[in-house]
Amino acid sequence: MSTRNPIFKVALIGEGGVGKTSLAVRYTEDRFDQQMKMTIGVNFATKKVNVAGTDITLLIWDLGGQPRFQDVVMDYFKGSKLGIAVYEVSRSFTMHRLDNWIAKLHNSVPDCDIFLVGNKIDERIPGMGVSREEAQQYAEQYNAYVFEVSAKTGQGVKEMFDAAGRFLAEKNVRVHY
């Protein structure tokens, strides 16, 4: 008897230009494109990972962050198990606008968990933007884990997505047993 490996839908959400597509590409293809084009609507990628001896698949939905796409992408939230809410560490308004994104995600999927991810740490200017402490405080309202990454250098990206896989696999086990 064969069992199907679990597939978990993950939605990358946040303002346009924060690096959602770059994070997905860095994780699934281990590359960075300095001239990445804006996502129009939705892209998706998959990655099979092994968590504690079990293969799982992360189905990563990269949702366009431009205001004109917001009505379109809302339909793609359904079935998401995790929202990865991405902001740019040097532009604090991108973190505060996540309230709107998370509210829309929770309207479609009320029990969807959140990871808060600060991207572009390679461009951080000390004393400016969003500090790790500010991100931790912000994340508390969503009971979210906080990660800081750089899609450009790859720093922290694999670790963040691996943590997402472990989190989802462990939660799935708790739900089913």
ZADO-1210 file (C-alpha; in nm, 4 decimals, padded with zeros to 6 digits):
<atoms>
<atom x="00.0000" y="00.0000" z="00.0000" code="MET" pos="1"/>
<atom x="00.1441" y="00.3380" z="-00.0939" code="SER" pos="2"/>
<atom x="00.0666" y="00.6571" z="00.0859" code="THR" pos="3"/>
<atom x="00.0638" y="00.9916" z="-00.0807" code="ARG" pos="4"/>
<atom x="00.3129" y="01.2424" z="00.0490" code="ASN" pos="5"/>
<atom x="00.1500" y="01.5507" z="00.1986" code="PRO" pos="6"/>
<atom x="00.1279" y="01.8660" z="-00.0122" code="ILE" pos="7"/>
<atom x="00.1080" y="02.1990" z="00.1699" code="PHE" pos="8"/>
<atom x="-00.0005" y="02.5190" z="00.0017" code="LYS" pos="9"/>
<atom x="00.2006" y="02.8233" z="00.1081" code="VAL" pos="10"/>
<atom x="00.1028" y="03.1772" z="00.0010" code="ALA" pos="11"/>
<atom x="00.3688" y="03.4469" z="-00.0312" code="LEU" pos="12"/>
<atom x="00.1967" y="03.7779" z="00.0430" code="ILE" pos="13"/>
<atom x="00.3039" y="04.1404" z="00.0708" code="GLY" pos="14"/>
<atom x="00.3578" y="04.4619" z="-00.1186" code="GLU" pos="15"/>
<atom x="00.5013" y="04.4670" z="-00.4684" code="GLY" pos="16"/>
<atom x="00.8791" y="04.4853" z="-00.4834" code="GLY" pos="17"/>
<atom x="00.9568" y="04.3271" z="-00.1466" code="VAL" pos="18"/>
<atom x="01.1098" y="04.0183" z="-00.3094" code="GLY" pos="19"/>
<atom x="00.8440" y="03.7471" z="-00.2905" code="LYS" pos="20"/>
<atom x="00.9270" y="03.6060" z="-00.6330" code="THR" pos="21"/>
<atom x="01.2992" y="03.6262" z="-00.5615" code="SER" pos="22"/>
<atom x="01.2495" y="03.4272" z="-00.2407" code="LEU" pos="23"/>
<atom x="01.0574" y="03.1530" z="-00.4235" code="ALA" pos="24"/>
<atom x="01.3160" y="03.1371" z="-00.7021" code="VAL" pos="25"/>
<atom x="01.6094" y="03.1366" z="-00.4583" code="ARG" pos="26"/>
<atom x="01.4554" y="02.8481" z="-00.2649" code="TYR" pos="27"/>
<atom x="01.3325" y="02.6334" z="-00.5527" code="THR" pos="28"/>
<atom x="01.6033" y="02.7057" z="-00.8120" code="GLU" pos="29"/>
<atom x="01.8887" y="02.8430" z="-00.5967" code="ASP" pos="30"/>
<atom x="01.9378" y="03.1473" z="-00.8165" code="ARG" pos="31"/>
<atom x="01.8825" y="03.5219" z="-00.8036" code="PHE" pos="32"/>
<atom x="01.7876" y="03.7450" z="-01.0955" code="ASP" pos="33"/>
<atom x="01.8710" y="04.1125" z="-01.0382" code="GLN" pos="34"/>
<atom x="01.6261" y="04.2037" z="-01.3188" code="GLN" pos="35"/>
<atom x="01.3291" y="04.0057" z="-01.1821" code="MET" pos="36"/>
<atom x="01.0052" y="04.1128" z="-01.3471" code="LYS" pos="37"/>
<atom x="00.6957" y="04.2092" z="-01.1500" code="MET" pos="38"/>
<atom x="00.4563" y="03.9208" z="-01.0889" code="THR" pos="39"/>
<atom x="00.1360" y="03.9702" z="-01.2818" code="ILE" pos="40"/>
<atom x="-00.1343" y="03.7846" z="-01.0935" code="GLY" pos="41"/>
<atom x="00.0128" y="03.4599" z="-00.9605" code="VAL" pos="42"/>
<atom x="00.3146" y="03.2341" z="-01.0066" code="ASN" pos="43"/>
<atom x="00.3723" y="02.9071" z="-00.8309" code="PHE" pos="44"/>
<atom x="00.6606" y="02.6725" z="-00.7664" code="ALA" pos="45"/>
<atom x="00.7008" y="02.3406" z="-00.5888" code="THR" pos="46"/>
<atom x="00.9745" y="02.1909" z="-00.3807" code="LYS" pos="47"/>
<atom x="00.9867" y="01.8445" z="-00.2327" code="LYS" pos="48"/>
<atom x="01.1587" y="01.8379" z="00.1063" code="VAL" pos="49"/>
<atom x="01.2275" y="01.5695" z="00.3628" code="ASN" pos="50"/>
<atom x="01.1061" y="01.6406" z="00.7139" code="VAL" pos="51"/>
<atom x="01.2031" y="01.3876" z="00.9805" code="ALA" pos="52"/>
<atom x="01.2195" y="01.1077" z="00.7242" code="GLY" pos="53"/>
<atom x="00.8954" y="01.1991" z="00.5472" code="THR" pos="54"/>
<atom x="00.8820" y="01.3605" z="00.2054" code="ASP" pos="55"/>
<atom x="00.6449" y="01.6553" z="00.1786" code="ILE" pos="56"/>
<atom x="00.5818" y="01.8993" z="-00.1030" code="THR" pos="57"/>
<atom x="00.5590" y="02.2721" z="-00.0550" code="LEU" pos="58"/>
<atom x="00.3359" y="02.4283" z="-00.3181" code="LEU" pos="59"/>
<atom x="00.4491" y="02.7915" z="-00.3085" code="ILE" pos="60"/>
<atom x="00.2024" y="03.0449" z="-00.4471" code="TRP" pos="61"/>
<atom x="00.3667" y="03.3772" z="-00.5259" code="ASP" pos="62"/>
<atom x="00.0921" y="03.6380" z="-00.5322" code="LEU" pos="63"/>
<atom x="00.1417" y="03.9689" z="-00.7139" code="GLY" pos="64"/>
<atom x="00.1614" y="04.2541" z="-00.4654" code="GLY" pos="65"/>
<atom x="00.0661" y="04.5459" z="-00.6869" code="GLN" pos="66"/>
<atom x="-00.2671" y="04.7077" z="-00.5884" code="PRO" pos="67"/>
<atom x="-00.4232" y="04.6352" z="-00.9280" code="ARG" pos="68"/>
<atom x="-00.3804" y="04.2589" z="-00.8729" code="PHE" pos="69"/>
<atom x="-00.5222" y="04.2412" z="-00.5197" code="GLN" pos="70"/>
<atom x="-00.8762" y="04.1541" z="-00.6265" code="ASP" pos="71"/>
<atom x="-00.7486" y="03.8777" z="-00.8532" code="VAL" pos="72"/>
<atom x="-00.5095" y="03.7127" z="-00.6088" code="VAL" pos="73"/>
<atom x="-00.7598" y="03.6855" z="-00.3244" code="MET" pos="74"/>
<atom x="-00.9164" y="03.3835" z="-00.4949" code="ASP" pos="75"/>
<atom x="-00.5829" y="03.2022" z="-00.4703" code="TYR" pos="76"/>
<atom x="-00.5712" y="03.2078" z="-00.0892" code="PHE" pos="77"/>
<atom x="-00.8125" y="02.9173" z="-00.0505" code="LYS" pos="78"/>
<atom x="-00.6420" y="02.6030" z="00.0754" code="GLY" pos="79"/>
<atom x="-00.3343" y="02.7836" z="00.2072" code="SER" pos="80"/>
<atom x="-00.1869" y="02.6299" z="00.5209" code="LYS" pos="81"/>
<atom x="00.0728" y="02.9015" z="00.5748" code="LEU" pos="82"/>
<atom x="00.0985" y="03.2657" z="00.4754" code="GLY" pos="83"/>
<atom x="00.4525" y="03.3927" z="00.4404" code="ILE" pos="84"/>
<atom x="00.4066" y="03.7662" z="00.4888" code="ALA" pos="85"/>
<atom x="00.7088" y="03.9386" z="00.3323" code="VAL" pos="86"/>
<atom x="00.8275" y="04.2928" z="00.3974" code="TYR" pos="87"/>
<atom x="01.1445" y="04.4781" z="00.3069" code="GLU" pos="88"/>
<atom x="01.3574" y="04.5540" z="00.6136" code="VAL" pos="89"/>
<atom x="01.4626" y="04.8975" z="00.4840" code="SER" pos="90"/>
<atom x="01.1046" y="05.0123" z="00.4082" code="ARG" pos="91"/>
<atom x="00.8968" y="04.9959" z="00.7273" code="SER" pos="92"/>
<atom x="00.5693" y="05.0810" z="00.5506" code="PHE" pos="93"/>
<atom x="00.5894" y="04.7429" z="00.3737" code="THR" pos="94"/>
<atom x="00.5604" y="04.5672" z="00.7099" code="MET" pos="95"/>
<atom x="00.2692" y="04.7796" z="00.8289" code="HIS" pos="96"/>
<atom x="00.0781" y="04.7209" z="00.5048" code="ARG" pos="97"/>
<atom x="00.0883" y="04.3490" z="00.5809" code="LEU" pos="98"/>
<atom x="-00.2124" y="04.4050" z="00.8101" code="ASP" pos="99"/>
<atom x="-00.4258" y="04.4411" z="00.4980" code="ASN" pos="100"/>
<atom x="-00.2744" y="04.1347" z="00.3301" code="TRP" pos="101"/>
<atom x="-00.3092" y="03.9179" z="00.6413" code="ILE" pos="102"/>
<atom x="-00.6694" y="04.0311" z="00.6929" code="ALA" pos="103"/>
<atom x="-00.7566" y="03.9304" z="00.3366" code="LYS" pos="104"/>
<atom x="-00.5792" y="03.5967" z="00.3780" code="LEU" pos="105"/>
<atom x="-00.7648" y="03.5302" z="00.7051" code="HIS" pos="106"/>
<atom x="-01.0970" y="03.6234" z="00.5419" code="ASN" pos="107"/>
<atom x="-01.0425" y="03.3354" z="00.2997" code="SER" pos="108"/>
<atom x="-00.8589" y="03.0984" z="00.5350" code="VAL" pos="109"/>
<atom x="-00.9270" y="03.1964" z="00.8985" code="PRO" pos="110"/>
<atom x="-00.6941" y="02.9374" z="01.0518" code="ASP" pos="111"/>
<atom x="-00.3980" y="03.0014" z="00.8199" code="CYS" pos="112"/>
<atom x="-00.0740" y="03.0386" z="01.0157" code="ASP" pos="113"/>
<atom x="00.1683" y="03.3242" z="00.9452" code="ILE" pos="114"/>
<atom x="00.5448" y="03.3537" z="00.9112" code="PHE" pos="115"/>
<atom x="00.6685" y="03.7148" z="00.9094" code="LEU" pos="116"/>
<atom x="00.9708" y="03.7480" z="00.6810" code="VAL" pos="117"/>
<atom x="01.1951" y="04.0518" z="00.6507" code="GLY" pos="118"/>
<atom x="01.3748" y="04.0374" z="00.3161" code="ASN" pos="119"/>
<atom x="01.6724" y="04.2295" z="00.1756" code="LYS" pos="120"/>
<atom x="01.8813" y="04.2199" z="00.4923" code="ILE" pos="121"/>
<atom x="02.1832" y="04.2619" z="00.2653" code="ASP" pos="122"/>
<atom x="02.0591" y="04.6191" z="00.2050" code="GLU" pos="123"/>
<atom x="01.9850" y="04.7042" z="00.5702" code="ARG" pos="124"/>
<atom x="02.1108" y="05.0417" z="00.6898" code="ILE" pos="125"/>
<atom x="02.1831" y="05.0347" z="01.0652" code="PRO" pos="126"/>
<atom x="01.9359" y="05.2434" z="01.2632" code="GLY" pos="127"/>
<atom x="01.6870" y="05.2679" z="00.9747" code="MET" pos="128"/>
<atom x="01.3937" y="05.0573" z="00.8615" code="GLY" pos="129"/>
<atom x="01.2556" y="04.7677" z="01.0651" code="VAL" pos="130"/>
<atom x="01.4645" y="04.6219" z="01.3467" code="SER" pos="131"/>
<atom x="01.4319" y="04.2581" z="01.4472" code="ARG" pos="132"/>
<atom x="01.2767" y="04.3727" z="01.7758" code="GLU" pos="133"/>
<atom x="01.0104" y="04.5780" z="01.5947" code="GLU" pos="134"/>
<atom x="00.9325" y="04.2778" z="01.3741" code="ALA" pos="135"/>
<atom x="00.8987" y="04.0546" z="01.6828" code="GLN" pos="136"/>
<atom x="00.6527" y="04.2986" z="01.8399" code="GLN" pos="137"/>
<atom x="00.4534" y="04.3251" z="01.5178" code="TYR" pos="138"/>
<atom x="00.4453" y="03.9458" z="01.4788" code="ALA" pos="139"/>
<atom x="00.2955" y="03.8920" z="01.8231" code="GLU" pos="140"/>
<atom x="-00.0486" y="04.0062" z="01.7068" code="GLN" pos="141"/>
<atom x="-00.0499" y="03.7202" z="01.4551" code="TYR" pos="142"/>
<atom x="00.1287" y="03.4631" z="01.6718" code="ASN" pos="143"/>
<atom x="00.3812" y="03.4536" z="01.3879" code="ALA" pos="144"/>
<atom x="00.7394" y="03.3356" z="01.3688" code="TYR" pos="145"/>
<atom x="00.9876" y="03.5973" z="01.2460" code="VAL" pos="146"/>
<atom x="01.2663" y="03.5401" z="00.9957" code="PHE" pos="147"/>
<atom x="01.5141" y="03.7760" z="00.8331" code="GLU" pos="148"/>
<atom x="01.6519" y="03.6726" z="00.4956" code="VAL" pos="149"/>
<atom x="01.8191" y="03.7866" z="00.1766" code="SER" pos="150"/>
<atom x="01.6943" y="03.6424" z="-00.1496" code="ALA" pos="151"/>
<atom x="01.9951" y="03.8048" z="-00.3182" code="LYS" pos="152"/>
<atom x="02.2652" y="03.6324" z="-00.1102" code="THR" pos="153"/>
<atom x="02.0515" y="03.3356" z="-00.0067" code="GLY" pos="154"/>
<atom x="02.1110" y="03.4066" z="00.3628" code="GLN" pos="155"/>
<atom x="01.8371" y="03.2466" z="00.5715" code="GLY" pos="156"/>
<atom x="01.6110" y="03.1537" z="00.2778" code="VAL" pos="157"/>
<atom x="01.6556" y="02.7760" z="00.2903" code="LYS" pos="158"/>
<atom x="01.6333" y="02.7815" z="00.6690" code="GLU" pos="159"/>
<atom x="01.3070" y="02.9781" z="00.6597" code="MET" pos="160"/>
<atom x="01.1403" y="02.7483" z="00.4061" code="PHE" pos="161"/>
<atom x="01.2755" y="02.4391" z="00.5844" code="ASP" pos="162"/>
<atom x="01.1232" y="02.5739" z="00.9076" code="ALA" pos="163"/>
<atom x="00.7952" y="02.6202" z="00.7184" code="ALA" pos="164"/>
<atom x="00.8080" y="02.2573" z="00.6049" code="GLY" pos="165"/>
<atom x="00.8793" y="02.1313" z="00.9579" code="ARG" pos="166"/>
<atom x="00.6053" y="02.3524" z="01.1030" code="PHE" pos="167"/>
<atom x="00.3466" y="02.2298" z="00.8528" code="LEU" pos="168"/>
<atom x="00.4469" y="01.8637" z="00.8846" code="ALA" pos="169"/>
<atom x="00.4343" y="01.8773" z="01.2648" code="GLU" pos="170"/>
<atom x="00.1011" y="02.0579" z="01.2629" code="LYS" pos="171"/>
<atom x="-00.0378" y="01.8026" z="01.0156" code="ASN" pos="172"/>
<atom x="00.0668" y="01.5173" z="01.2448" code="VAL" pos="173"/>
<atom x="-00.0999" y="01.6865" z="01.5434" code="ARG" pos="174"/>
<atom x="-00.4192" y="01.7393" z="01.3462" code="VAL" pos="175"/>
<atom x="-00.4448" y="01.3808" z="01.2211" code="HIS" pos="176"/>
<atom x="-00.3518" y="01.1871" z="01.5368" code="TYR" pos="177"/>
</atoms>
